[in-house]
Each structure stands twice: as C-alpha cells, then as structure tokens.
Amino acid sequence: MNTTTVTTEVVLPGKVEATGLLLRTRDLSAPRAGQVVLRMDATGVSFAEQQMRRGKYYDQPPFPFVPGYDVVGTVTAVGPEVDAAMVGRRYAAVVKVGGWASHLLIDAADLVPIPDGVTSAAAETVVVNGITAWQMLHRMAAVPSGATIVVLGANGGVGSTLVQLARHAGIRVIGTASPRHHEMIRELGAIPVDYRDPEMYQRIREIAPYGVDAVFDHVGGVGLAQSWSLLHKGGTLVSYGTAATKDEDGNSQLPVLKSFARLAAWNYLPNGKSAYFYNFWAGKRRLGAFRNRLHEDLVEVLRLLADGVLTPQIAAQFPLTDAAQALALAESRTVAGKVVITA
C-alpha cells in the first residue's frame, strides 16, 4: 500500500530578491520504475542559485521552479526495479534544480552513498563543490604534485575545497579573498592575497615570479586575461563561472559564450598554454559514462572527508523554511565555505 508523501518546496517565482522566494506544499507522486523518494537532510546555496535568482544561469529552466543544485538525504520509499534495501540509507546527488524541498523524486542511479560517520551537513559541502574541485584539479588541469596554482575566491565553497584537495596532493596554492578570510586560508595551507588590492595580480607575480601551473577562475569578465597572463609556458587556465557579470542585465548565456570564444582563441596561441571552461554537465549525453565518472569522483571526495583530509567548510545552517535568509547570506560575500539548508 503506497502512502502519499507531502513535500514542502521553496519556489523561485521569477527575477526576485531573496525575500521573494515562496514556500508551497504538494503531494509527491509515487516513485516510478528506477526512482526513489529522498527525504532531504541537507542541501545548500551554490553560486548557481545566486545566478538563477537573477535569471543569469546559463541553462536554467523557465520560472517558476524549485532551485537546489545538490542534496543529501535518506531514502524513504522506492519504486519498481529499485533495491528495497536502500530505504533508510543516506545518499547524495546532484540534481541542478529541485534540491530545496523536504522530499523529492530522484533516479536511484544518480545516488551516491554517504559514509558512516559523516554528517549530512558535512557531506553537503562537498557534493557539487567537491566534484567540481576534483574534476577541475585532477581531470581537467591534471596538476602534478609540486606545482603552484592560483585559486580565485579561495574562501568560497568550491575554492576552499579546491585548496584542500590541492594541498593534499602536494600542490602549492595562492588563494585570493578579502582580508577577513586570510587566516582561514592560511589554516587550509594556502598563501592569501587580497582580491580587493588593485595590484592583486602583481602581488601574485611577486609570490610566483616565474608564473604558475594553473589558475582556477570563477570570476570571468575582463579579469580572465589577467588570469591567463599569470601562467607560465605549459600552464592551464580553468574558467568555471562568470561572477563578474552576475549583476548585469541582459542575456544569461552571453557572458559564458564570450568566455568560450576567448578561451578557444587563446588555445591557438603558440605558447604551450591551455584554457578550458569547466562545465559540470559536459558529457551527459553519454549518461552511463557521465554517471560513472561522477560516482567515482564523489566517492573519492567523500572518502577524503570521512578520513579527515577534507574539513567541511560550513558557513552557516538554516532550516528549509528560512531559505531566503540562507540565500541572502550566501550573496553577502561575507562568509567562508558553504551555506547549508537543512530539513
């Protein structure tokens, strides 16, 4: 006998301020073949939601929709063709939208188990952030031990995870952030540089006078050329966002397309340097291979979290009903780590 699951969801109704988020409840349909009902234990605020609120995320769905890029939760029911033993166990998943809900339907094939001893809030800090950081560092840039890299926004969710993964791999890290976060960045093992300093790039050159092996840039815009200039021959620039244009009106896809064009042109220059735009969803058309890669990388990141190699960077925690406050805090640029939303 199937019992109806009632879900509470946070809805983004349009281009609104954070205070314009809506709450709704509705009946969740029964899981279909291959699906489960996941009770949300933790989700969070990614940069994607901050862009979506402004209609600036590259391929966001039309309004209204439920945001929430990733989720950690407990399976409460399974559909046909799903192992009933999953009920009661915790899993993580990346969903792009839909995570800001008390319960959601999700394909069982997208779930990755959470190790015992890791809290749901801690796991949430390394789902999309951990996969992104791992794939950029090890799959895309393939940075070797002993190298030097620059991480812009080293206090952020992706940035702080990237710093920790790099230091664990024996990589020297220069991290940019406002001075209030410099002590935290030092504790993670990186060299802090003030991102508000007009001479920031010169400060980085003083620390690494012969150039760096890789730069990880979530800002984009006009500063992308400066990031490119920091590389020595054979270095790699990884662009993974367009934060510089977050508050600008206009087409949400244009800043990304401009970055694509610029990065592609730089790759033709005869200096041995490489430039890439990291897209989390690249390769999803080959769904099986995409899921296997994501599963493999998240399992590794969660193992490092369970082993204490990664320290969860939780900026603050809010209940789902206070998602507006969570979003506003994340957008304030005053916090280090990830703002987590709990059930």
N, C-alpha and C positions, 0 to 999 in steps of 0.2 A: 504494500500500500504506500503510495507516494504522498508525502505531506508537503504542503506548499511552503516555500521559503520566501519570506518577505525581506527585501533588501532596501537599505537606505543608501541613497546615492547623492553625491554632490554634482550639480549640473552647472556647466558653463554655458549660459544662455546666449552669449554674444560678446562683442567687444565691450567689456565692462571693467570697472575697478574690481579689486579683490573682494570688496564688500558686496559686489553684485552676484556672487555665487549663490545658487539656490539649492535647497535640500528637498528631496522628494522620496517617497517610499512607493514601492510597487511590488507586485508578486513576480517572482522569478520563475520562468518556465522550467519544467523538469529537464535534467540533462539528457541530451541526445546521445546517440552512439559515439563513443570516444570522448565524451565530455565528463567533467566533474563540477560539483558546486564547491567553490572555495570560499570559506569564511575568512575575510580579511583580518589578519592580526596586525600587519603593519604595511603602510605604503609611504609615499613621501613626495616632496616637492622637488622636481627636477627643473633644469633650465627650460626644458621643453614646455612645461605648463606656463611658465612666465611668458614665453613667446606666444603660446596658444591664446592666452587671455587677450592679447593684442591682435590676434589674427595673423601672427608673423611666423608661425612654424611652417616649415617648407611644405609638408603634405598633410596638414591637419584636416580632420573631417569637417563638414559644414556644421555650423551651430544649429541647434543646441546639442551638446554631447557631454559625457562624463569623462573628465580628464583622469590622469593617473597612469604614469608610464610603466611602473613596475609594482609588484605586490608580493607579499609574503603572507601565507595563510594556511589554514587547516582544512583538509577535505572533509566535507560533511555528508556528501552523497555522490554516487557515481552513476553514470548512465550505462547502457548496454555496452558490452565489449571492453569494459574497464575493470581492472582488478579490484574487487571489493576490499582487499587488504589496505588500500590507500586511505580508506576512511579513518579519520583520527590522526593522520600523519601530516607533518608540515612540509610545505613546498614553497619555492619561489618561482616567479615567472615574469617575463617582460611582455607587456600587452599593448604598449603605446598609448592607448586610451582605455578607460574603464576601471582603473585601479582604485579610484576614490569612491568605494562602495563597500557596504558591510558584507555583502555576498556577491559573487559573480560567477558566471558560467565560463569555463575555460577548457580548452583541449588538454586532455591528460598528457599528450605528447610534448606539451610546452612546459611541463613542470619539472623542476629540479629539486631533489630532496635537501632539506636543511639538516646539517649535522647536529647530533645531540650536544647539548651544552652551549649552543649558540642561540642567543635570544632572537626573537623575531625582529626587534628593532635594530639590533646589530647587523643581522643578515640583510635587512633592507638597505643599509648604507652601501652595500657592495653588490647589489644586483645589477641594475643598468650602469651604475658608476664603475663597478668592478670589471664588468665585461668590457666596457668602453676603454678603460685604462689598460687592461691586459692586452686587448687586441691591438690598440694603437702602439703600445710599447714593444710587444713581442711578435705580433703577426705583421703589422704594417711597417713600422720603422726598424724592427729587428735590432734593437740597440744592444750592443755587446757589453759585457762587464768591463769596467774601467773607463767607459765613455763618460762624456759630460753632456747633460741635456738642460734645456730651459723649459719650465712649466709655468705658463701664464695662469694666474688665478690659482696658486698652489694651496690656498685656503679653502677652495670650493670642494664640492662633493667628488667630482672626477679628479680635480687637481690633487687633493690630499691623498686620495687612493693611488694615483699615479706616482706621487712622491714616494710613498711607502713601498710600492712594487719595485720601483727603480732602485731604491736604496737596498732592498733585499737582494737584488740582482747585482749589487756591487757597482752601481752607476752613480756618478756624482751629479747632484741636482742643484740648479739655481732656480729658486721659486719666487715669483712676483706676487705681491699682496700689499695691502695697506699696512702701515707700521703696527697697528693694534694686533695683527696676526703674526708678526715676525717671530715672537717667542715660540708660538705653536709650530711654526715652520722649522725653526731650529730643532725643536724637540723631535720632529719627524726625520731630522738628519739632513735637511736642505739648507742652502745658503739663501737668506731672504734678501730681496731687493724691493724697494718701494715703487709700486706701479704708478703712483701719482707723481713721481720725480720726473720733471721734463727731460732729464738726462738719463732716464732708465736704461736705454739701450747702451749708452756709453758706460754706465756702471757695470752692465753685464760684460761688455768687452774688456773692462779692466780685470774682471774676475777670470775671464776665459779669453786672453788676448789672441789666441790662435784660432778662435772660433769654436763652435760646439757641434756635437754629433747629431743632435736633433732638437727641434723646437716644437712644443705642443701648444697650439694657439686656438683658443675658443673665442677670441675677440673678433678676428677678421677685420674687414674695413681697410682703412688706409694703413694701419699698423702692420698688415700682413707683409708688406715689402720690407719693413724693418726686421721682422722675424726671419725672413728669407736671408737678409744680409748678415745675420748672426752665424750662419752655418759656414763651416769650413768645407773644402772640397770633399765631396762624397757624403755630406750631411743630408739629413732628411727633415723637411717641414711637414708636420701633420696639422692641418686645419680641421677643426671639428665643431665650429659654430660661428655665428655672426652676431655676437653680443653687441658689437659696436653700433649696429643698426636696429637694436631691439625696440627703441622708442620712436623710430622714424615711421611716418605713414607711407603707404604705397604697397606695391605687390610683395607678398611674403616670399615669393620664390626668387625675386630679382637679386638680392644680396648673395644668395647661395650660387646662383648661376654666374654672377660676376666673379665669385671666388673660383668656381670651376674653371672659367676661362683663363684667369690669371695663373692659376696653378698649372694648368695644362701647358700654357706658353712657356713658363719657367722650365718645365721638364725638357724642352728642346734646346735649352742653352748648353753650350759645351763646357760645363764646369763640374760635371760629375754629381751635382746635387739633385735631389729628388723632392717633389712636392705632391702631397696627396690630400684629398678631402675624405675624412672618415665618415662613413655612413653606416650606422648600426645595422640597417636593414639591407645592406648590399648582399646580393646572392640569395635573397629569399625566394626567388623564382624556382630555385632548386631546393625545395622546402626540406627534404630529408637531410641534405648536406648542411644546410643552414642550421637546423635544429641540433644536429650532432656537434657542430662547431661551438654553438652557444652553450650547449650542455657541458661539453668538455672544459670550456674556459670558466664557466661559473662554478663547476665542481672544484676546479683548482683554486679559484679565488676564495671560495667558502672554506676549503681546507686550510688555506693560509690564515683565514680569520679564526678558525677553530684552534689552530696551533699557536695563536698569539703573535704571528708575524705581522698581521694587519690589526691595527687598533681601530675599532669603529669610531668614526667621527660624527657624533650625533650633536647637531647644533641645538635642537630643542625638540620636544614632543608635544603634539596636540591631539585631542580626540577628533574623530571624523567630523563631528558637528561644528568644530572650530577650524575647518579647512581654510576659511577666509583669512583668519589670523595667521595660519601657517604659511599661506601664500604671501601675505604682506611681509612677514618677517624674512622669508627667503629672498624677496625682492629688495629688501632694505640694504643689502650688501654689507651688513654689519656682522654677519655670523660666519663661523668656520664649520665646515662639514655640511651635513645634510639635515634639513628639517624633516622630521618623521611624523607621519599621521598614524594614529592607532585606532583600534575599534572602540 
